[in-house]
Amino acid sequence: MKKNLIFCLIIIFACSFSNELFAQKPDQELTKEEAVVRIQEFQNKVNVLQEQFNNLDADIEKLRAELEQVIADLKQCQAALYEMIGATAEDVENYRQKIGVLEGKIAAMKRLSDKQLAEKENEILALENEYIELRNNKIALLPDIYNKLVQMGKDIRGLYRTPKVTSYTVGTWAKDRDCLWNIAGKIEIYGDPFLWPKIWQYNTDIIKNPDIILPGQVLKLPAKADKTPDEIKAERRYWRQKRAAMEQEQAEKGN
């Protein structure tokens, strides 16, 4: 039994070695019988590849037919949608072009600074009116267009900027409680009453005494920022004079 097993292994090894030598043997060294075998092997490989190619070609044709059917179904669905909103394909295309134009205008506005946007409120309002006109068209109900319009509406609303107040007309104390402290504390001015020296120093031509401002005076307002060294000096001088005046008044009362 053991001898038979060894003999079989030797035969298998010899055949494998022989096949390997045959596969590596150059064509010009083949015998006629070996050449016929090699040609048949090549032909078998070609036949297998041709069968695979034919199968792939059939799969491609099947997929192409399925794609054409999907496209046809899509066109049919699209036609049904257009019919529901009472529009033609040409109407929808023209509508898309209008959206593209409006998107371009919005993009141009978004590149502007806050200051520039604050000065273009009327133009932004015109864009919003143009947007509303597009939104009121039934074509806006088409799914892909609807989502785009929602985003455009958000973009337009995001363009509005509250114009910064650059001047302020003083009201009365009885009605408006206007003094430099209260004016600086107004939300639309600085929202910080401690910045009142900025208004004073910016209007020294009309404000001689920061405790006294008159109804109807038009005060120029510098941009909100930290107090400058000069403004801080003026404020300190004001408080020193204020304290000196109070001490003098108390001294006079004591006498």
C-alpha positions as CSV (number, residue, x, y, z in Angstrom):
1,M,0.0,0.0,0.0
2,K,2.8,2.4,0.9
3,K,4.7,1.5,-2.3
4,N,1.5,2.2,-4.4
5,L,1.1,5.6,-2.7
6,I,4.7,6.6,-3.4
7,F,4.3,5.5,-7.0
8,C,1.2,7.6,-7.5
9,L,2.9,10.7,-6.0
10,I,5.8,10.1,-8.4
11,I,3.5,9.9,-11.4
12,I,1.6,13.1,-10.3
13,F,4.9,15.0,-9.8
14,A,6.2,13.8,-13.2
15,C,3.0,14.9,-14.9
16,S,3.1,18.3,-13.3
17,F,6.8,18.8,-14.1
18,S,6.1,17.7,-17.7
19,N,3.2,20.1,-18.0
20,E,5.3,22.9,-16.6
21,L,8.1,22.2,-19.1
22,F,5.6,22.0,-21.9
23,A,4.1,25.4,-20.9
24,Q,7.5,27.0,-20.9
25,K,8.7,25.4,-24.1
26,P,9.1,27.9,-27.0
27,D,6.7,27.4,-30.0
28,Q,9.5,26.7,-32.4
29,E,10.7,23.7,-30.3
30,L,7.3,22.0,-30.1
31,T,6.6,18.8,-31.9
32,K,3.6,18.6,-34.2
33,E,1.5,16.9,-31.5
34,E,2.6,19.4,-28.9
35,A,1.7,22.3,-31.2
36,V,-1.8,20.9,-31.8
37,V,-2.3,20.7,-28.0
38,R,-1.1,24.2,-27.4
39,I,-3.3,25.6,-30.2
40,Q,-6.2,23.8,-28.7
41,E,-5.5,25.3,-25.3
42,F,-5.3,28.8,-26.8
43,Q,-8.6,28.1,-28.6
44,N,-10.2,27.0,-25.5
45,K,-9.1,30.2,-23.7
46,V,-10.4,32.3,-26.6
47,N,-13.7,30.5,-26.5
48,V,-14.1,31.1,-22.7
49,L,-13.2,34.8,-23.2
50,Q,-15.6,35.1,-26.1
51,E,-18.4,33.6,-24.0
52,Q,-17.7,36.0,-21.2
53,F,-17.7,38.9,-23.7
54,N,-21.0,37.8,-25.1
55,N,-22.5,37.6,-21.6
56,L,-21.2,41.1,-20.8
57,D,-22.6,42.4,-24.0
58,A,-26.0,40.9,-23.2
59,D,-25.8,42.4,-19.7
60,I,-25.0,45.8,-21.2
61,E,-27.9,45.6,-23.6
62,K,-30.2,44.7,-20.7
63,L,-29.0,47.6,-18.6
64,R,-29.4,50.0,-21.5
65,A,-32.9,48.9,-22.0
66,E,-33.6,49.3,-18.3
67,L,-32.1,52.8,-18.4
68,E,-34.2,53.8,-21.4
69,Q,-37.3,52.6,-19.5
70,V,-36.3,54.6,-16.4
71,I,-35.8,57.7,-18.6
72,A,-39.1,57.2,-20.3
73,D,-40.8,56.8,-16.9
74,L,-39.1,60.0,-15.6
75,K,-40.2,62.0,-18.6
76,Q,-43.8,60.7,-18.1
77,C,-43.7,61.7,-14.4
78,Q,-42.2,65.1,-15.3
79,A,-44.9,65.7,-17.9
80,A,-47.6,64.8,-15.3
81,L,-46.0,67.3,-12.8
82,Y,-46.0,70.0,-15.4
83,E,-49.6,69.3,-16.3
84,M,-50.6,69.6,-12.6
85,I,-49.0,73.1,-12.3
86,G,-50.2,74.2,-15.8
87,A,-46.8,74.7,-17.2
88,T,-44.8,73.5,-20.2
89,A,-41.2,72.4,-20.3
90,E,-40.3,75.7,-21.9
91,D,-42.1,77.6,-19.0
92,V,-40.0,75.7,-16.5
93,E,-36.8,76.3,-18.3
94,N,-37.5,80.1,-18.5
95,Y,-38.3,80.0,-14.8
96,R,-35.0,78.2,-14.0
97,Q,-33.2,80.9,-15.9
98,K,-34.9,83.6,-13.8
99,I,-33.8,81.8,-10.6
100,G,-30.2,81.7,-11.9
101,V,-30.2,85.4,-12.5
102,L,-31.6,86.1,-9.0
103,E,-29.0,83.7,-7.5
104,G,-26.3,85.7,-9.2
105,K,-27.6,89.0,-7.7
106,I,-27.8,87.5,-4.2
107,A,-24.2,86.1,-4.6
108,A,-23.0,89.6,-5.5
109,M,-24.7,91.1,-2.5
110,K,-23.2,88.5,-0.1
111,R,-19.7,89.7,-1.1
112,L,-20.4,93.2,0.2
113,S,-19.4,94.4,3.7
114,D,-22.0,95.1,6.4
115,K,-21.6,98.8,5.9
116,Q,-22.3,98.5,2.1
117,L,-25.3,96.2,2.8
118,A,-26.7,98.8,5.2
119,E,-26.7,101.3,2.4
120,K,-28.4,99.0,-0.1
121,E,-31.6,98.3,1.8
122,N,-33.8,99.4,-1.2
123,E,-31.9,97.1,-3.5
124,I,-32.2,94.2,-1.1
125,L,-35.9,94.9,-0.9
126,A,-36.1,94.8,-4.7
127,L,-34.4,91.4,-4.6
128,E,-37.0,90.2,-2.0
129,N,-39.9,91.4,-4.2
130,E,-38.4,89.6,-7.2
131,Y,-38.0,86.5,-5.0
132,I,-41.7,86.7,-3.8
133,E,-42.8,87.0,-7.4
134,L,-41.0,83.8,-8.3
135,R,-42.2,82.0,-5.2
136,N,-45.8,82.8,-6.0
137,N,-45.6,81.0,-9.3
138,K,-46.9,77.4,-9.2
139,I,-43.6,76.2,-10.8
140,A,-42.1,76.9,-7.4
141,L,-43.9,73.7,-6.2
142,L,-41.6,71.5,-8.2
143,P,-39.5,69.6,-5.5
144,D,-36.0,70.6,-6.7
145,I,-37.0,74.2,-7.3
146,Y,-38.9,74.5,-4.0
147,N,-35.9,73.5,-1.9
148,K,-33.7,76.0,-3.8
149,L,-36.2,78.8,-3.2
150,V,-36.4,78.1,0.5
151,Q,-32.6,78.6,0.7
152,M,-32.7,81.7,-1.5
153,G,-35.3,83.3,0.9
154,K,-33.0,82.7,3.8
155,D,-30.1,84.2,1.9
156,I,-32.0,87.3,1.1
157,R,-33.3,87.8,4.6
158,G,-29.7,87.4,5.8
159,L,-28.6,90.4,3.7
160,Y,-30.5,93.0,5.7
161,R,-28.4,95.1,8.0
162,T,-29.6,97.8,10.5
163,P,-28.1,101.1,9.3
164,K,-25.8,102.5,12.0
165,V,-26.9,105.8,13.5
166,T,-24.5,108.5,12.5
167,S,-26.3,111.5,14.1
168,Y,-28.8,112.1,16.9
169,T,-31.2,114.9,17.5
170,V,-31.4,115.8,21.2
171,G,-34.9,115.5,22.6
172,T,-36.3,117.0,25.8
173,W,-35.4,115.8,29.3
174,A,-39.1,115.6,30.3
175,K,-40.0,113.3,27.4
176,D,-36.8,111.6,26.3
177,R,-34.6,111.8,29.4
178,D,-31.8,112.9,27.0
179,C,-28.4,113.5,28.4
180,L,-25.1,112.3,27.1
181,W,-25.1,109.4,29.5
182,N,-28.5,108.2,28.4
183,I,-27.9,108.8,24.7
184,A,-24.7,106.7,24.8
185,G,-26.7,104.0,26.6
186,K,-29.4,103.7,23.9
187,I,-29.2,100.4,22.1
188,E,-29.2,102.0,18.7
189,I,-26.3,104.3,19.6
190,Y,-23.7,102.4,21.7
191,G,-25.6,100.4,24.2
192,D,-23.0,101.6,26.8
193,P,-23.6,104.8,28.8
194,F,-19.9,104.9,29.9
195,L,-19.0,105.9,26.3
196,W,-20.7,109.3,26.7
197,P,-17.3,111.1,26.5
198,K,-17.0,110.0,22.9
199,I,-20.1,112.0,22.0
200,W,-18.9,115.0,24.0
201,Q,-15.5,115.2,22.5
202,Y,-16.8,114.6,19.0
203,N,-19.2,117.6,19.4
204,T,-17.1,120.2,21.3
205,D,-18.1,122.8,18.7
206,I,-21.7,122.7,20.1
207,I,-21.2,121.1,23.6
208,K,-19.4,123.5,25.9
209,N,-20.6,121.9,29.1
210,P,-21.3,118.1,28.9
211,D,-24.0,118.6,31.6
212,I,-25.9,120.9,29.2
213,I,-27.3,119.8,25.9
214,L,-30.3,121.5,24.3
215,P,-33.4,120.0,22.5
216,G,-33.0,120.1,18.8
217,Q,-29.2,120.0,18.8
218,V,-27.9,117.5,16.2
219,L,-25.0,115.5,17.6
220,K,-22.6,113.7,15.3
221,L,-21.8,110.2,16.5
222,P,-18.4,108.6,16.1
223,A,-18.3,104.8,15.6
224,K,-18.6,102.7,18.7
225,A,-15.1,101.9,20.1
226,D,-13.1,102.1,23.3
227,K,-12.5,105.6,24.6
228,T,-9.3,107.2,23.2
229,P,-6.6,108.5,25.5
230,D,-7.8,112.1,24.8
231,E,-11.4,111.2,25.6
232,I,-10.2,109.5,28.9
233,K,-8.2,112.7,29.8
234,A,-11.3,114.9,29.1
235,E,-13.5,112.6,31.2
236,R,-11.0,112.7,34.1
237,R,-10.7,116.5,33.9
238,Y,-14.5,116.7,33.9
239,W,-14.8,114.7,37.1
240,R,-12.0,116.6,38.8
241,Q,-13.8,119.9,38.0
242,K,-17.1,118.4,39.1
243,R,-15.6,117.3,42.4
244,A,-13.8,120.6,43.0
245,A,-17.1,122.5,42.3
246,M,-19.0,120.2,44.8
247,E,-16.3,120.7,47.5
248,Q,-16.4,124.5,47.0
249,E,-20.2,124.5,47.2
250,Q,-20.0,122.5,50.5
251,A,-17.4,124.9,51.8
252,E,-19.5,127.9,51.1
253,K,-22.5,126.3,52.8
254,G,-20.3,125.6,55.8
255,N,-19.4,129.2,56.0
